[in-house]
Amino acid sequence: MSTAMARVPDSLRGQIVTPGDRRYANLRSTYTRSASPAAVLLPKTTAQVVDALRYAREQRLPIAVRSGGHGLSGASSNNGGVVIDLSMLNRVQVIDERAGLVRVEAGARWANVAKALAPYGLVISSGDYGGVGVGGLATGGGVGWLVRAHGLTVDRVRAVEVVLADGTLVRADAHHEPELFWLVRGAGAGAGIVVAFEIEAAEQRNVGVAQLVVEAHPDGRTVREWTSCLAQAPRELSAAAVVFAEGRSVLMSITAVVAAESLRRARPAVEPLLAIGKVLEHRTDLLPYPTLVPTAHLNPNVGQQRGTTTNGLFTALDDAGARAVTRAVTGPGRAVVQLRSLGGAVNDVAPDATAYPHRHQDTLIVASVFPPQADAALSAAWRAVGARADGAYVNFESRPDPAAFARIYPGETGARVRRLWKRYDPDGVFRPALLTAQPNRAAQTNRSAQTSRSGQADRAGQPGRASQASGSGQPGRAGQARGSGQPHRRRRRPR
């Protein structure tokens, strides 16, 4: 063990991993980035999280916090710093079965949460990949398979337990520390270390799952009809589609999930999707909810899914916007694009109720490129789409900078987020890259458009030392869930 790491407190003996430790290879990196931290701390209790934070601050090294390691920016690890890994804080407890109230620790994975709640007939809509950690997703938003029926994950959070930058443990809810409670539901990255959530789960055992592959028209009409179909659908239906080039064709691989306990109820909700284009494959099944976020997703993160991702929120995508989405897939950038349904229960919540303010949009569009393509290719592919966006979602942005902040937290929401980040973390221990990174060329392209919408532009602050990770998940081809945050780089026609 290096001299810098020698003063580990007794409470964390055996729970610090440094280079040379056999555990280091599986703990050093994130899902999207390879990294080489000086040490990874593995607290098992809230008290040990406090000790880990105090110890990490004493080292005067960069600090990263990790729940699952699926954040697209790679902020849940670092080079030469200290990582506080919450994976040992993974308990799931039903504390009031009748009310559906569940306590979930931040290091739990959503596959384990779904499995633990299944015997009670309860579900939490929580992204779409079982390997994603609770902490990042439940502090950023949470666009899951049941999002239109049950809302974002943050909308079901009823209380949180947070370790602040000074080591103070705070419980926040609607009546106690309401400002902190507001902040962690959408902008938790700069607030502190959320160690546990109390979440109101929904009653649901089975779901209707339709998996279909559609040949998309090159003029964008299939994309537009998908968005129109979902905007008009009953809120029991949520869906995600991956749009990708296959030779000279453009395919849409769609997974549609209906919050219904029978195929008789599920099939009518899905039927309009069968009319948006030439259907190449289709099946509808009734499945237990944990099938969508299975424990098979629980793999170590070793930087295996390299790529660059950005996103935008949209309302009533028009013909020009739909064409731009299709051209992002077929053009030189060759992006892979995801469409995710919003609306329904998401838009029942007031825009100022949480730090996620986007309560009128009905579609989230995510674009990714993979090596050897990089930032420039994504910028080219996304330019025409991004110019039409009306906001963005923090958990699907791998290029955090102040321009991204303005899209994610526009107007008064952004001002309040910055003010509260400063209040709860005055030393900038957890200051996210959204405030400190230099805007890249792609961000500059859309800055003027976003400023006119939000009424403000953001300035970069002084570099901080830490960033809370954001979790995310994403669908793959019909019939299987894929890796968190981004589609896989190469897609063949589903079999």
C-alpha positions in Angstrom: 0.0 0.0 0.0 1.3 3.4 -0.9 2.3 5.9 1.8 -0.6 8.2 0.8 -3.1 5.5 1.4 -1.5 4.2 4.7 -3.7 6.2 7.1 -6.9 4.3 6.4 -9.2 4.3 9.5 -9.7 1.1 11.4 -13.4 1.0 10.3 -12.3 0.6 6.7 -9.5 -2.0 7.1 -9.8 -4.6 4.4 -12.2 -2.3 2.5 -9.6 -0.3 0.6 -8.5 -1.6 -2.8 -5.3 -0.3 -4.4 -3.2 -1.3 -7.5 -1.9 -4.8 -6.9 -5.0 -6.0 -5.1 -6.7 -8.8 -7.0 -10.0 -6.9 -6.7 -8.6 -3.8 -8.4 -9.1 -4.9 -12.0 -12.9 -5.1 -11.5 -13.2 -1.9 -9.5 -10.9 0.6 -11.3 -13.1 1.5 -14.3 -16.6 2.4 -15.2 -18.9 0.9 -17.9 -17.7 3.4 -20.4 -14.2 4.4 -19.4 -11.0 2.8 -18.2 -9.4 4.4 -15.2 -6.6 4.1 -12.7 -7.6 5.5 -9.3 -5.1 5.4 -6.5 -7.6 3.7 -4.3 -11.2 2.4 -4.2 -13.0 2.4 -0.8 -15.8 -0.1 -0.2 -17.9 1.1 2.8 -20.6 -1.4 4.0 -22.6 1.0 6.2 -23.6 4.6 6.3 -21.1 5.2 9.1 -18.4 3.8 7.0 -19.4 6.1 4.1 -18.9 9.0 6.5 -15.5 7.6 7.4 -14.6 7.0 3.7 -15.5 10.6 2.7 -13.5 12.1 5.6 -10.5 9.9 4.8 -10.8 10.6 1.0 -10.9 14.4 1.7 -7.8 14.1 3.9 -5.8 12.6 1.0 -6.4 15.9 -1.0 -7.0 13.8 -4.1 -9.8 13.9 -6.6 -12.9 12.1 -5.3 -15.4 10.1 -7.3 -18.6 8.4 -6.0 -20.0 5.3 -7.6 -23.2 3.4 -7.2 -23.2 1.2 -10.2 -20.6 2.7 -12.6 -22.9 3.1 -15.6 -22.8 6.9 -15.8 -21.9 7.8 -19.4 -19.4 10.6 -18.5 -17.2 8.1 -16.6 -17.3 10.4 -13.6 -17.7 7.4 -11.1 -13.9 6.7 -11.4 -10.8 8.8 -11.9 -7.1 8.7 -12.5 -4.9 9.0 -9.4 -7.8 9.8 -7.0 -10.1 8.1 -4.6 -13.3 6.3 -5.5 -16.0 5.7 -2.9 -17.8 2.7 -4.2 -21.2 2.1 -2.7 -21.7 -1.4 -4.1 -21.7 -3.0 -0.6 -24.6 -0.8 0.5 -27.1 -2.9 -1.5 -30.0 -3.8 0.9 -33.6 -3.7 -0.3 -36.3 -3.6 2.4 -40.1 -3.3 2.2 -40.9 -1.1 5.1 -44.6 -0.7 4.5 -46.1 -3.4 2.2 -49.6 -1.9 2.2 -48.3 1.5 1.2 -45.7 0.0 -1.1 -42.9 1.9 0.6 -39.5 0.5 0.0 -36.1 1.4 1.4 -33.3 0.9 -1.2 -29.7 1.5 -0.6 -27.7 3.4 -3.3 -25.4 0.6 -4.2 -28.1 -1.9 -5.1 -28.6 -2.8 -8.7 -32.0 -2.6 -10.3 -32.0 -6.3 -11.1 -31.7 -7.1 -7.4 -34.4 -4.5 -6.6 -36.8 -6.1 -9.1 -36.1 -9.6 -7.8 -36.5 -8.5 -4.1 -39.9 -6.8 -4.8 -41.4 -9.5 -7.0 -42.7 -11.6 -4.1 -44.7 -8.6 -2.9 -46.1 -7.8 -6.4 -44.4 -4.5 -6.4 -42.2 -2.7 -9.0 -40.2 0.5 -9.3 -39.9 1.9 -12.8 -36.2 2.3 -13.0 -34.4 2.4 -16.3 -34.1 -0.7 -18.5 -30.9 -2.4 -17.6 -30.5 -4.6 -14.5 -26.9 -3.8 -13.9 -27.4 -0.1 -13.3 -26.9 1.1 -9.8 -29.7 2.7 -7.8 -27.9 5.8 -6.7 -27.0 7.5 -10.0 -30.3 6.8 -11.7 -32.5 7.7 -8.8 -30.8 11.1 -8.4 -30.9 12.0 -12.1 -34.3 11.0 -13.3 -35.1 7.4 -14.2 -36.7 6.8 -17.6 -37.8 3.2 -17.3 -40.0 0.5 -18.9 -43.0 1.8 -17.0 -42.3 5.5 -17.2 -45.6 6.6 -18.7 -47.6 4.5 -16.3 -45.7 5.3 -13.1 -43.5 8.3 -13.8 -39.8 8.8 -13.4 -38.0 7.1 -10.6 -37.4 10.4 -8.9 -41.2 11.0 -8.9 -41.7 8.0 -6.6 -38.9 8.9 -4.1 -40.4 9.9 -0.7 -37.3 10.4 1.3 -33.5 10.2 1.1 -30.5 9.8 3.4 -27.6 11.9 2.3 -24.0 12.3 3.6 -23.0 15.9 2.9 -19.6 17.0 2.0 -18.7 17.8 5.6 -19.6 14.3 6.7 -23.0 15.2 8.2 -25.8 12.6 7.6 -29.1 14.2 6.7 -32.6 12.7 6.1 -34.5 14.8 3.7 -38.2 14.6 2.7 -41.0 17.0 1.8 -41.1 18.3 5.4 -37.5 18.1 6.6 -34.7 19.7 4.5 -37.2 20.2 1.6 -34.6 22.1 -0.5 -32.2 19.2 -0.3 -35.0 16.8 -1.1 -35.9 18.9 -4.2 -32.3 18.9 -5.3 -31.5 15.2 -5.1 -34.5 14.4 -7.3 -32.9 15.3 -10.6 -29.6 17.0 -9.7 -28.2 14.8 -6.9 -24.7 14.7 -8.5 -23.6 17.9 -6.7 -25.5 17.5 -3.5 -23.6 14.8 -1.5 -23.6 11.0 -1.3 -27.1 9.7 -1.3 -26.8 6.4 0.6 -30.5 5.3 0.7 -33.9 6.1 -0.8 -37.4 5.5 0.4 -39.4 4.9 -2.8 -43.2 4.3 -3.3 -43.4 1.2 -5.5 -46.3 0.4 -7.7 -48.4 -2.7 -7.7 -47.5 -4.8 -10.7 -46.5 -8.4 -11.2 -46.6 -9.0 -14.9 -46.3 -6.8 -18.0 -47.1 -7.2 -21.6 -43.9 -7.0 -23.7 -44.1 -6.5 -27.5 -40.9 -6.9 -29.5 -40.9 -5.9 -33.1 -38.5 -4.9 -35.9 -39.8 -2.4 -38.4 -38.2 -1.3 -41.6 -38.0 2.5 -41.3 -38.7 4.8 -44.3 -35.7 6.9 -45.2 -37.8 10.1 -45.3 -38.4 9.9 -41.5 -42.1 9.1 -41.6 -41.7 6.0 -39.5 -39.9 7.9 -36.8 -42.5 10.6 -36.8 -45.3 8.0 -36.7 -43.6 6.2 -33.7 -43.6 9.5 -31.8 -47.2 10.3 -32.7 -48.3 6.8 -31.8 -46.7 7.0 -28.3 -48.0 10.5 -27.7 -51.6 9.3 -28.2 -51.2 6.0 -26.5 -52.8 5.1 -23.2 -50.3 5.7 -20.4 -50.1 2.0 -19.7 -47.9 1.8 -22.8 -44.2 2.8 -22.6 -41.8 2.0 -25.4 -38.2 2.4 -26.6 -36.9 2.0 -30.1 -33.3 1.7 -31.4 -32.9 3.2 -34.9 -29.8 1.9 -36.8 -28.5 1.4 -40.3 -28.3 -2.1 -41.7 -26.7 -2.0 -45.1 -28.8 0.3 -47.1 -31.8 -0.1 -44.9 -32.8 1.6 -41.7 -34.3 -0.6 -39.0 -36.2 0.2 -35.8 -36.0 -2.3 -33.1 -38.8 -1.6 -30.7 -39.6 -2.9 -27.2 -43.1 -1.8 -26.0 -44.1 -2.6 -22.4 -47.7 -2.4 -21.2 -48.5 -2.1 -17.5 -51.2 -4.8 -17.8 -51.7 -8.2 -16.2 -53.1 -9.9 -19.2 -52.4 -10.2 -22.9 -56.0 -9.3 -23.6 -55.3 -5.9 -22.2 -51.8 -5.6 -23.6 -52.3 -6.4 -27.2 -54.7 -3.5 -28.1 -52.3 -1.0 -26.6 -49.5 -2.3 -28.8 -51.5 -2.7 -32.0 -51.0 0.9 -33.4 -47.3 0.3 -33.5 -47.8 -2.4 -36.1 -49.0 0.2 -38.6 -46.0 2.6 -38.5 -43.9 0.6 -41.1 -43.2 -2.7 -42.6 -43.0 -5.2 -39.7 -40.2 -7.7 -40.1 -40.6 -9.4 -36.8 -43.2 -9.3 -34.0 -44.2 -11.1 -30.9 -46.1 -10.1 -27.7 -45.7 -12.0 -24.4 -46.8 -11.6 -20.8 -43.8 -11.7 -18.6 -42.9 -11.1 -15.0 -41.4 -7.6 -14.6 -38.0 -8.8 -13.4 -37.5 -10.4 -16.9 -37.0 -6.9 -18.2 -34.1 -6.1 -15.8 -32.6 -9.6 -15.2 -29.8 -10.5 -12.9 -28.0 -11.7 -16.0 -27.1 -8.0 -16.4 -24.9 -8.0 -13.3 -21.5 -7.9 -14.8 -18.3 -6.1 -13.7 -17.7 -2.8 -15.4 -14.2 -2.7 -17.0 -14.6 0.1 -19.6 -16.1 -2.2 -22.1 -18.7 0.1 -23.7 -16.7 3.0 -25.1 -18.6 5.6 -27.0 -19.9 9.1 -27.0 -23.6 10.0 -26.3 -25.8 13.0 -26.2 -29.6 13.6 -26.1 -32.5 15.9 -26.4 -36.1 16.1 -25.3 -38.8 16.8 -27.9 -42.5 17.6 -28.1 -44.5 16.6 -31.2 -41.6 15.8 -33.5 -42.4 17.3 -36.9 -41.5 16.0 -40.4 -38.2 17.9 -40.5 -37.2 16.7 -37.1 -38.0 13.1 -38.0 -35.9 13.4 -41.2 -33.0 14.7 -39.2 -33.2 11.7 -36.9 -33.1 9.3 -39.8 -30.2 11.2 -41.4 -28.3 11.0 -38.2 -28.4 7.2 -38.6 -27.7 7.1 -42.4 -25.3 10.1 -42.7 -21.5 10.1 -42.4 -21.7 10.1 -38.6 -23.5 6.8 -38.6 -25.0 7.3 -35.1 -27.2 4.8 -33.4 -30.3 6.6 -32.2 -32.7 5.7 -29.4 -36.3 6.9 -29.1 -37.8 6.7 -25.6 -41.4 7.5 -24.7 -42.2 10.1 -22.1 -45.5 11.9 -21.2 -48.2 10.2 -19.2 -47.5 10.2 -15.5 -44.2 12.1 -16.1 -46.1 15.1 -17.2 -48.5 15.0 -14.2 -45.8 16.5 -12.1 -45.3 20.2 -11.9 -42.1 21.5 -13.6 -40.8 23.1 -10.3 -41.6 20.1 -8.1 -38.2 18.5 -8.6 -34.9 19.3 -10.2 -36.0 17.5 -13.3 -38.1 20.3 -14.9 -39.0 18.8 -18.3 -42.7 18.1 -17.8 -44.3 18.8 -21.2 -42.1 16.8 -23.7 -43.2 13.4 -24.9 -40.0 12.0 -26.5 -36.4 11.5 -25.4 -34.0 11.0 -28.3 -30.5 9.7 -27.6 -27.6 9.4 -30.1 -24.4 7.5 -29.8 -21.3 6.8 -31.8 -18.6 4.2 -31.1 -14.8 3.9 -31.9 -13.3 4.6 -34.3 -15.9 7.4 -34.6 -15.7 9.9 -31.8 -16.9 13.4 -30.7 -16.7 15.0 -34.2 -18.8 12.3 -35.8 -21.5 12.6 -33.1 -21.5 16.4 -33.4 -22.1 16.1 -37.2 -24.8 13.5 -36.8 -26.6 15.3 -34.0 -26.4 18.9 -35.2 -29.7 19.1 -37.1 -31.5 17.0 -34.4 -30.1 18.9 -31.5 -31.1 22.3 -33.0 -34.7 21.2 -32.5 -34.4 19.9 -29.0 -36.3 21.5 -26.1 -34.2 20.4 -23.1 -32.0 17.4 -22.2 -31.6 14.6 -19.6 -28.5 14.4 -17.4 -28.2 10.6 -17.4 -27.7 10.4 -21.2 -24.9 13.0 -21.6 -21.3 11.8 -21.9 -20.0 15.3 -22.7 -20.9 17.3 -19.5 -20.1 21.0 -19.7 -21.9 24.3 -18.9 -23.8 24.3 -22.2 -25.1 20.9 -21.4 -26.1 22.2 -17.9 -28.2 24.9 -19.6 -30.1 22.3 -21.6 -30.6 20.0 -18.7 -31.4 22.6 -16.0 -32.8 25.6 -17.9 -33.9 28.9 -16.5 -34.8 29.2 -12.8 -34.2 25.5 -12.3 -30.6 25.9 -13.2 -30.2 28.9 -11.0 -31.7 27.0 -8.1 -29.5 24.0 -8.7 -26.3 26.0 -8.7 -27.4 27.8 -5.6 -28.1 24.6 -3.7 -25.0 22.8 -4.9 -23.0 25.7 -3.4 -25.0 25.6 -0.2 -24.7 21.9 0.5 -21.1 21.6 -0.9 -19.4 24.9 -0.5 -15.9 23.5 -1.1 -16.9 21.8 -4.4 -16.1 18.3 -3.2 -18.9 16.9 -5.5 -19.0 19.6 -8.1 -20.0 18.0 -11.3 -18.3 18.5 -14.7 -21.5 20.2 -15.8 -20.1 23.3 -14.1 -16.4 22.9 -14.6 -15.7 21.3 -18.0 -14.9 23.5 -20.9 -17.7 23.6 -23.5 -16.8 21.5 -26.5 -17.5 22.5 -30.1 -20.8 20.5 -30.3 -22.0 22.3 -27.1 -21.1 25.7 -28.6 -23.2 24.9 -31.7 -26.4 24.8 -29.7 -25.6 27.3 -27.0 -27.3 30.3 -28.6 -30.5 28.4 -29.3 -30.7 27.0 -25.7 -29.9 30.4 -24.2 -32.9 31.9 -25.9 -35.1 29.2 -24.5 -33.8 29.3 -21.0 -33.1 33.0 -20.7 -29.6 32.4 -19.5 -26.2 31.1 -20.3 -23.9 29.3 -17.8 -20.3 30.1 -17.0 -17.7 27.5 -16.1 -16.6 27.6 -12.5 -13.4 26.6 -10.9 -12.5 22.9 -11.3 -13.9 20.8 -8.5 -12.6 17.5 -7.2 -15.5 15.2 -7.5 -18.6 14.2 -9.4 -21.5 12.0 -8.4 -22.1 9.3 -11.1 -25.3 9.2 -13.0 -26.8 5.9 -13.9 -28.8 5.0 -17.0 -30.0 2.1 -19.1 -31.0 1.4 -22.6 -32.9 -1.0 -24.8 -31.3 -3.2 -27.4 -32.7 -5.1 -30.3 -36.1 -6.6 -29.9 -36.0 -9.5 -27.5 -33.2 -8.5 -25.3 -32.0 -5.7 -23.1 -28.6 -4.2 -23.8 -25.8 -2.4 -21.9 -26.4 0.7 -19.9 -26.7 4.1 -21.4 -25.8 3.3 -25.0 -26.7 0.8 -27.6 -24.0 -1.6 -28.6 -21.8 -0.4 -31.4 -22.7 -3.1 -34.0 -26.2 -4.3 -34.7 -27.2 -7.1 -36.9 -30.7 -7.9 -37.9 -32.4 -9.5 -34.9 -32.9 -13.2 -35.1 
